[in-house]
Amino acid sequence: MHGVFLDQQTFRSNISLQEIEQQLDSLTSFPITSSEQVVSRSENAELIITNKVMLTADILKQLPKLKLICITATGTNNVDLVAAKELGIAVCNVSGYSTPSVSQYVFAQILEYFSQTSHHNLNSTQDMWQNSATFCVHGNGFSELSGKTLSIIGYGNLGQAVANIGQTFGMQVLIAERPQATNIRAGRVSFDQALEQADVLTLHCPQTPDTENLINSETLSKMKPSAMLINTARGPLVNSNDLLSALNKQQIAYAVLDVLEQEPPPADHVLLQAISQKQSAHPATNLKITAHIAWGSIEAQQRLLNLVADNISAFKQGKQVNRVA
């Protein structure tokens, strides 16, 4: 089986493809592939590996040798699954690979905010401690997580892992029911109650028509002015303009986003402009944005590609593993 990897640059250069290569007669990898290059690069391939390269119905129809598409992610929106099924092309995704990575990222951000470690480091590097009249410099102080309320929206593997860590810190964990739900399942609270009681609100739900703009002016207005919001799920879950307004009006205290609506985002994205020293005379200090890296620990990236190899192996044996089409 001959395969092509269309966007290997979405992974670190030191992540091994060895297990995938062992499943194939040959593998050709490209750092990045534009939509115009997909057909020419894939015309002899029986396997396409893609993270974010779009495989539309028109493209798939031009690849008669293609038997299998392996998506190096959980989301499948970059592949026309209906067309793939009609053309007899199997499609596999991967899931569960990033749970330790994302949950660690979430608590790294929570701990940084509540422990104020960067601030306290500066108190020694900027001579505040050396010039102190007492043995310690309290500075901004810091707060314990114990007793604080962690509200989780989305209770799959990621949400459960975050809940377990929160409980270890002594946090009260609330699992949000779906918005507008008339029946509250055992072990959950209403969506509004999760918003209203959260000291930390963290998003781990998929992007669907029902969850797009889930965090908006109305939902933000129900949160505590001291609350922290974290989004490591999908950018469109949060209305960026509404979030910036809420932060400016101190409706909530702090937000951490690892995802935005468009990735990579435009330079003039409203939230990026708000934190940029080049764009703003007074950059927002209560907003932190990272470049979709919560999933991407070295271990998670390797785990993901090894799972892709497992998907290829299963396909060759006629087994349906992680099949989405």
N, C-alpha and C positions, 0 to 999 in steps of 0.2 A: 504493500500500500504506500503510495506517495502522498505526502502531506505538505501543506504550506501553513506557516504561522504568519498571519498578516500584520500583526501589531505587537511584536515581541517587546518593543520599547515600553509598553505599559507595565513591564516587570523590570526589576533591577537586573543589571547585567550579570551579577554573580549568582543568579538563580539557575539551577541546573535543569536542562531539558533531557537529561540522560534517560529517565524512565520512559518518556514519550518516544525518544529516538529508538529505544529498544523494541517498541511495538511496530515500527515502520521500516520499510525498505529504504526510504529517504525522507528527509525533512528539510525544506527550504524556509528560512526565516527572514522576514523583512522587518525593519524597525517600525515603520509606519507605512500604511497603504491608503492612498486616496481612493474615492469611489471610482474614479476613471481608471485606476490601475488594477482593480480587483479581478476583472475577467482575464486580462492578459497574464496575470501572475498565477491564476488558479485554473487555467483552461485544461491542464493535464493532471490536476489534483483529484484524488479520490477522497481526501480529507482536507477540510479547512479548519484551522484553529483561529479563533477571533475573540478579542475581548470587546471592542467597541466598534469595529468596522461594520458598516451597514451591509447586509446581504438582502437585497430587495428581490421581489418576484422576477423583475426583469433581469437582474444579474443571475439569479439561480437558473433561469431558463437557458442561459448561454453556457452552462457548465454541465454537459451531459455525462461526464465521467464522475461527477461528485456523488459520493455515497453517504458521507458523514460530515456533520458540522459539530465541532466541539467549542462551546462558548466557555471562555475562561472567566466566568462570573455566574452569579445566580440569576440576574435579570436577563430576559430574552427578547427585549424590545428591539434589538438591532437585527433580528432575523425574522423574515416573513415566514412564520411557522405554517400558515395555511398553504402557501406556495410550496414549501419544503415537503409537506405531507403529500400534496398532489403529485409532486415530482418523484416521490419515493426516496427522498433524502432524509436520513435520520438526523435528529438534532438532540444533543445532550448538553446539559448545564452542570454546574457544581454548586453545592451548598454546604454549609457547616464548617467551611475551612477557616473562617475569620473570627469565630466566636471568641477565642482567647485574645486576639488582637484588638477587636473593637471594644470588648469589655474593659480591657486594660487602658485603652485610650480614654474611655469615658471617665474612669476613675482618676486617671492622670490629670484630666482637666478639672474634675471636681476637687481633687486634693490641692491642685495649684491655686484654685480660687479660694477655697475655705482656709487653707493653711498659709496662703500668701508667701510661698517660699521664695519667689523671685524678689519680692519687696524686701524680705528679711536678709537675703543674700546681699542686696545693695547696701544695707545698713552697715555691713562690714567692709565692703569694697569701696564705699564712699566715705570711710572714716567716721561714720556716725558712732559706731561702737567704741572706737579708739578714743574718741573725745567725750564719751559719756561720763556723767557724774556718778552713775550707778553701774552695777555689774551686768545689767542687761538693758537692751533697747527694745521697748515694746512696739514702737512704730505703729503700724496699722492693727497690730494684734492678729489673732486668728481664731477661728471657730471650730468646734468639734463637729464631726458628722453624726456622732451618736445622738439619737433622739430626733434628728431631722427627718423630714418626710421625703422619700424618693418615689416619685410617680412615674410609672412606666407605661408608655403607649406602644403596644405591640409586644406580645408575650410568646414569641417563638424561642428558638435557641438563644438568640442574643439577649432578648429581654429577660429570660430566665437566668442567664449567666450574670447579667448586671444586678438582678434582684439578689442573687446569692452573695455577691460581693457586698452589696449594700447592707444586707442582714449581718454580715461579718463585722461591719463597722458599727453595728447597733442602730442602723437607720430603720425607720418605719417604712415598709415598702407597700405601695398601693399599685394595684394592677388595674388600669383603666378599661372599662367596658367600651364597646364601640359607641361613637356619638349617636344620639337619638334612639339607642336601644331601649326597648320597653321592658326587657327581662334582663336583670343583672345576674350573671352567672356566679356560682359559688366561688369565693375567693377573690372576687373583683368588686370594684366600686364604680359608681357612675362616672362617665367621662367628665362631667362638670365637677364632681367631688375631687377627682384626681387633679384637675387644674387648680381648684381653689385651695387645696391643702398642700400643694407641692412646694417644698423648698428647692428641690431639683426636679425638673421635668425632662425626661429623656425619651427620644423618639426612636422606635425600632420596628415600625410597621412598614409594609410595602407601599409603593406608590400605586394607587388605583384612582379611578374617577371619584371615589368617595373620600379619599384621603388627601387629594390635592387641595392646597390652601387650608389644610386642617388647622394650622396655627395662623390666625388672622386677627384683625382688630377686635373682633368679638371675643374670641377665646383668650387672647392676651389680656383683655380687660378683666377677666375672671381670676387672674393669677395674682399672687402676693407681690407687692412692690419689692420685696426682698428675694424673689425667686430667680433661679438660674434655669435657662433653657439650653439643652444640648440636642443637636440634630446630626446624627451619623447615618441616617437612613437615606433619604432622597431629598434633593433640593426643593422640588415643588411642593413638599409638605408644608413649607413655611412661606408665607407671603412676605417677601423681602421689604417692601415699602411699609407694610403694617408693623413689621418687627422694628424697623428703624425708628418709626414714630413712637412705638412703645418704649424703646430704650431712651429716646430723647426726652420723653415725658416722664421717665422713671416709673412707668407702669410695671416693669420688671427690672431687676437689678443688673442682669448679666446674661449674655448669650454666647454660646460656642457653636460654630457651624463648621462641619467638615465637608459639606456638600452645598452646591448652589444649583439653580434651575438649569443653567447651561454650563457645560464643562468641556474644555476650559472656558472660564467666563470672559465676557468682554471687559476691556479695560475700564469702561465707564459704568460698570455694575454699581448700583446705588450703594450697596453695602461695602464694596471694596473702596469706593471713593470716600466713604465715611470714616474708614480707618487709615487711609493713606495720608502720610505727611506731605506728599506732593500735591494732593488734591484739597486737603482741608487744613485750615489754619489751626483748628482745634480737633484733632482726630478723636474719634470715639474710643474711649478707654474701657468701656463696658461691653465691647464686642470683640470676639476673637474668631478668626477664620483660618482654617488650615485647608490644604489642597487635596482633599479626598484621600487621606492617607491612613485613616483609622483602620481600614481593612488590611493594610499592607505591611505588617511585620515581616521580617525575613522568613520566619517560620511559616507564617500563613501563606505567603507567596509560593513557597516550595510545596507546602501541603496541597495547595490548589492545583499546581501543575502535575503533581503526582496523582491527584484524583482524575485529572484529564487523561493521564495514561491508563488509569483503571477503566475509564469509560471506553477508550479505544480497544482495550483488551476484551472487555465485555462484548462490544459490538462484533469483533472478529469471531467470538465464540457463539454469536447468535443470541446473546442475552440482552434484555432491555434494562439497562441500568441508567438512572438519571435521564431517562428519555422525556423530552418535552414535545417531540413531534416524531 
